Amino acid sequence: GAMVSQDRFLIQNDSSSVPGFDATWWVPITFTTEALKNFKNTQPSHWMKAERSIILDDLSASRNQWVIFNVQETGYYRVNYDKTNWQLIIKQLNSADYKSISTINRGQLIDDALNLARAGRLNYSTALDVTSYLAHETEYIPWKSALTAMGYLDNMLHKYQGYDRFRVYILKLLDSVYREVGFKDSPGDPQLTVFTRIDILTWACTFGHDDCVRNAIRQFQSWRNTADPDKENPISPNLKSVVYCTAIRTGGQGEWDFAWERYLKTNVGTEKDLLLYALGCTRETWILSRYLEWATTENTGIRKQDTPRVFGAVAGNPIGQPLVFSFLRNYWPKLRK
C-alpha cells in the first residue's frame, strides 16, 4: 500500500503567512504502475475528500516497481515521491523503454521534480537525475518543461564558478535533439517540431553549441550580403530571434549597426520587436549603455512605447543586467517625468 497526503504548494516555501494555507481539497487520484503502464485511463480510482492523507491498499505494484500518480496530468497538482520511487522512475526514464511512460507524464515528472527542488521539497541531485534521460528525448512537451524550469537555474547560476559545468551538462543533453530537429525549417514540418526547434536552438546557441552558432552567423551574414536587406531576408521567420541574437552576441559593432539600420527602416511591427530584442544581445557594454541612453532620449528612432522593451532586452542579457540597474538608479528622476 501507499500513503498519499496533500498540502499546499508554494514556490517560495514560506507558508506560515499565507491565509488558508492549511486548507484541504477534494483531489482526484489517478495512478499507474510499472506492471500496468496504463496511461490511457484518466478516470479517478480514488478521491481525497478534503482529507490530509489516505492509505491506498490496491496499488498492484511490488516494492521494486514504480508508481506514477496524476495520469496524463489531468489533476491540477504536483506530485512528490519517496526517494525509492524517484530512483525507480529515473531508472525507467534512462532505459531504452522510456517511452512506456507517456509523453505528458514525462513532461510532468520533469516539471514537478525541478519545481519541487526549487521550493526546497526535493533534493536537487534527484531532480537533475530526472533530467539526465533528456539526452535521448526528442518530444516537445518534456523539453518544454525542462527548458522552462532550467531557465530559473540558468539565471541563478550564471554568476557562480560552477556555471561552466551546468553549461556543459545542458549542451550534452541537447546534443541528440539538436541533431534531430536540425537548424533548417522545412515547409512540411509538424507544428510541434517547429516549436521544439525554436526552443532547442535558442538554448543551444545561447550556450555556445558550435554548430548552432556557426549556422546562425552564416545566415545573418547571408542577409547582410543581399542587395537590399530591407526587402529580402533569407532567414526563416521562426528562426529570426535565434539568428539575430546569436549573430549580434558573437559579433561586434558591424552586426549591431546593421540590425539597428534594419530596425529604423522596417515598418513591420513584429520585425521591429525582434530587432529591438536582439539589439540587447550584444556583449559590448558601451553599446548596451548607449542603447539604454537612446531608449530614454527623444528623436533617436526608438518609439516611446518601445522603451520598456529595450530595458527588458538589456536586462535579459547577463552582461546588461547590472547596467540596467545602475542606469535606473541614476536616471530615475529623469524617467519619472
C-alpha positions in Angstrom: 0.0 0.0 0.0 0.9 3.7 -0.1 0.2 6.7 1.9 -1.0 9.7 -0.1 -1.0 13.1 1.6 -1.8 16.6 0.4 -0.6 20.1 1.3 -0.5 23.4 -0.5 2.4 24.0 -2.8 4.2 27.4 -2.9 7.3 28.1 -4.9 8.5 30.4 -2.1 8.4 28.0 0.8 7.3 30.5 3.5 3.9 29.1 4.2 3.2 30.5 7.7 2.0 33.9 6.5 -0.3 32.6 3.7 -4.0 32.8 4.6 -5.8 29.5 4.1 -2.5 27.6 3.9 -3.9 24.7 5.9 -6.9 24.2 3.6 -7.5 20.7 2.3 -9.1 19.9 -1.1 -11.0 17.3 -2.9 -8.3 15.7 -5.0 -9.0 13.1 -7.8 -6.4 10.3 -7.6 -5.2 8.5 -10.7 -2.2 6.3 -10.9 -0.5 3.6 -12.9 2.4 1.3 -12.1 5.4 -0.4 -13.7 3.3 -3.6 -14.1 0.3 -1.9 -15.7 1.9 1.0 -17.6 -1.7 2.2 -18.4 -1.6 5.9 -19.2 -4.9 5.8 -21.1 -7.2 5.6 -18.1 -7.6 9.1 -16.5 -10.7 8.3 -14.5 -10.0 8.8 -10.8 -9.9 5.5 -8.9 -10.0 7.3 -5.5 -10.8 10.7 -4.2 -9.2 12.5 -1.3 -12.3 14.0 0.3 -10.7 17.1 1.7 -8.6 14.7 3.9 -5.0 15.4 4.9 -3.9 11.9 4.0 -5.3 8.5 2.9 -3.9 5.0 2.5 -4.2 3.2 -0.8 -4.1 -0.6 -0.5 -4.7 -1.8 -4.0 -1.6 -0.4 -5.8 -0.7 -3.6 -7.8 3.0 -2.7 -7.6 5.7 -4.5 -5.7 8.4 -2.7 -3.7 10.8 -2.5 -6.6 8.3 -1.2 -9.1 7.5 2.4 -9.7 4.1 4.1 -9.3 3.2 7.3 -11.1 0.4 9.5 -9.9 -1.7 12.0 -11.8 -2.0 10.1 -15.1 -1.7 12.5 -18.2 -1.5 15.3 -15.7 -5.3 15.6 -15.6 -5.3 16.9 -12.0 -4.1 20.4 -11.2 -1.4 19.4 -8.7 2.2 18.4 -8.3 3.4 15.0 -7.1 6.3 14.3 -4.9 7.5 10.7 -4.2 9.7 9.0 -1.6 13.4 8.5 -2.6 13.0 4.9 -3.7 10.1 5.6 -6.1 12.0 8.6 -7.6 15.0 6.3 -8.2 12.8 3.6 -9.9 11.3 6.3 -12.2 14.7 7.6 -13.0 15.8 4.1 -13.9 12.8 3.6 -16.2 13.5 7.0 -17.9 17.1 6.1 -18.5 16.2 2.8 -20.1 15.6 2.2 -23.8 12.0 1.8 -22.9 11.5 5.3 -21.6 8.5 5.9 -23.9 6.4 3.4 -21.9 5.8 6.4 -19.7 3.6 8.7 -21.7 4.9 11.9 -23.2 2.7 14.1 -21.0 3.8 12.3 -17.8 7.5 12.5 -18.8 7.0 16.3 -19.1 5.1 16.3 -15.7 7.9 14.4 -13.9 10.5 16.9 -15.1 8.3 19.9 -14.3 7.3 18.6 -10.9 10.9 17.5 -9.9 12.5 20.8 -10.8 9.8 22.9 -9.2 9.8 20.8 -6.1 13.5 21.2 -5.9 13.2 24.9 -6.3 10.7 25.1 -3.5 13.1 23.1 -1.3 10.9 19.9 -1.2 13.2 17.7 -3.2 16.9 17.3 -3.4 18.4 19.0 -6.5 20.5 15.9 -7.2 17.4 13.8 -7.6 15.7 16.5 -9.7 18.7 16.7 -12.0 18.9 12.9 -12.2 15.3 13.0 -13.6 16.5 15.3 -16.4 19.5 13.2 -17.3 17.4 11.0 -19.6 16.7 14.0 -21.8 19.9 13.0 -23.7 17.6 10.7 -25.7 14.3 12.6 -25.6 13.1 14.3 -28.8 9.5 15.2 -27.9 8.3 18.8 -27.4 6.5 18.5 -24.0 9.3 17.1 -21.9 11.8 19.5 -23.4 9.4 22.5 -22.9 9.0 21.5 -19.2 12.8 21.1 -18.8 13.9 24.3 -20.5 11.3 26.4 -18.7 12.4 25.2 -15.3 16.1 25.2 -16.3 15.7 28.9 -17.1 15.5 29.6 -13.4 18.7 27.6 -12.7 20.4 29.4 -15.5 19.5 32.7 -14.0 20.7 31.7 -10.6 23.9 30.0 -11.6 25.4 32.3 -14.3 27.3 34.4 -11.8 28.9 31.4 -10.0 32.1 29.4 -10.6 30.3 26.1 -11.3 28.4 27.6 -14.2 30.5 26.0 -16.8 29.6 22.6 -15.5 25.9 23.5 -15.8 26.5 24.7 -19.3 28.4 21.5 -20.4 25.6 19.4 -18.8 22.9 21.2 -20.8 24.8 21.0 -24.0 25.3 17.3 -23.5 21.5 16.8 -23.0 20.8 19.0 -26.1 23.1 17.2 -28.5 20.9 14.5 -29.9 17.6 16.5 -30.0 19.7 19.2 -31.8 20.7 16.7 -34.4 17.1 15.5 -34.7 15.5 18.9 -35.3 18.4 20.5 -37.2 18.9 24.1 -38.0 16.7 24.3 -41.1 12.9 24.8 -41.2 11.1 22.7 -43.8 7.7 23.7 -45.1 6.1 20.3 -44.1 7.3 20.3 -40.5 4.6 19.4 -37.9 3.9 22.4 -35.6 5.4 20.7 -32.6 8.6 20.1 -34.4 8.8 23.8 -35.2 8.2 24.7 -31.6 10.8 22.2 -30.4 13.3 23.5 -32.9 12.9 27.1 -31.8 13.4 26.3 -28.1 16.3 23.9 -28.7 18.2 26.2 -31.0 17.6 29.1 -28.6 19.3 27.2 -25.8 21.9 25.6 -27.9 23.1 28.9 -29.4 22.9 30.7 -26.1 25.2 28.1 -24.5 27.6 28.2 -27.4 26.8 25.0 -29.3 29.4 25.2 -32.1 27.2 24.1 -35.0 24.3 26.2 -33.8 26.4 29.4 -33.5 28.1 28.7 -36.9 24.8 28.3 -38.6 23.3 31.5 -37.1 26.3 33.6 -38.0 26.3 32.2 -41.6 22.6 33.0 -42.0 22.9 36.5 -40.6 25.9 37.1 -42.9 23.9 36.0 -46.0 21.2 38.5 -45.0 23.9 41.3 -44.8 25.1 40.3 -48.2 21.8 40.6 -50.0 21.4 43.5 -52.4 18.5 45.1 -50.5 18.3 43.7 -46.9 15.1 45.7 -46.2 13.3 43.9 -48.9 14.8 40.4 -48.9 15.5 38.4 -45.8 16.6 34.8 -46.3 16.2 33.9 -42.6 13.2 31.7 -41.8 10.7 33.7 -39.7 10.7 31.0 -37.0 14.5 31.3 -36.6 14.9 35.0 -36.8 15.1 35.6 -33.0 17.8 32.9 -32.6 19.8 34.0 -35.6 19.6 37.8 -34.8 20.5 37.4 -31.2 23.4 34.9 -31.7 25.0 36.9 -34.5 24.8 40.1 -32.5 26.1 38.4 -29.4 29.1 36.9 -31.1 29.7 39.8 -33.4 30.8 43.4 -32.9 29.7 46.8 -33.8 29.2 45.9 -37.5 26.5 43.4 -36.7 24.8 45.7 -34.3 24.8 48.7 -36.6 23.3 46.6 -39.4 20.5 45.4 -37.2 19.9 48.9 -35.9 19.6 50.2 -39.5 17.0 47.5 -40.2 15.1 48.5 -37.0 14.9 52.1 -38.2 13.8 51.2 -41.7 11.2 48.4 -41.2 7.6 49.3 -40.5 6.6 45.8 -39.7 5.7 45.7 -36.0 6.8 42.1 -35.3 10.1 42.7 -37.1 10.7 45.9 -35.1 10.1 43.8 -31.9 12.5 41.1 -32.9 15.3 43.5 -33.8 14.7 45.6 -30.6 15.2 42.4 -28.5 18.2 41.2 -30.5 20.0 44.5 -30.2 20.1 43.8 -26.4 22.1 40.6 -27.0 25.5 42.3 -27.6 28.3 41.7 -25.2 29.8 45.2 -25.7 28.9 47.1 -22.5 29.4 50.5 -24.2 26.8 49.6 -26.9 24.4 48.4 -24.3 24.8 51.6 -22.3 24.3 53.7 -25.4 21.2 51.7 -26.3 19.7 52.4 -22.8 20.6 56.1 -23.3 18.9 56.2 -26.7 15.8 54.5 -25.4 15.2 57.3 -22.9 16.1 60.2 -25.3 13.7 61.9 -27.8 14.3 61.5 -31.5 16.8 58.7 -31.5 14.4 56.5 -33.5 13.2 54.3 -30.6 9.4 54.7 -30.2 8.3 55.8 -26.7 6.2 52.6 -26.3 9.4 50.5 -27.0 11.4 51.9 -24.1 10.3 49.2 -21.6 11.1 46.6 -24.2 14.7 47.9 -24.6 15.2 47.7 -20.9 13.7 44.2 -20.8 16.1 43.1 -23.6 19.2 44.5 -22.0 18.2 43.2 -18.5 17.7 39.7 -20.1 21.4 39.7 -21.0 23.7 38.7 -18.1 26.1 41.5 -19.1 23.3 44.0 -19.3 21.7 43.3 -16.0 23.9 45.5 -13.8 23.9 48.2 -16.4 20.1 48.5 -16.3 20.2 48.6 -12.5 22.7 51.4 -12.3 21.0 53.3 -15.2 17.7 53.2 -13.5 19.2 54.3 -10.2 21.0 57.3 -11.8 18.2 58.3 -14.1 15.2 57.7 -12.0 14.3 61.4 -11.6 14.5 62.0 -15.3 12.5 58.8 -16.1 9.7 59.7 -13.7 9.0 62.9 -15.7 
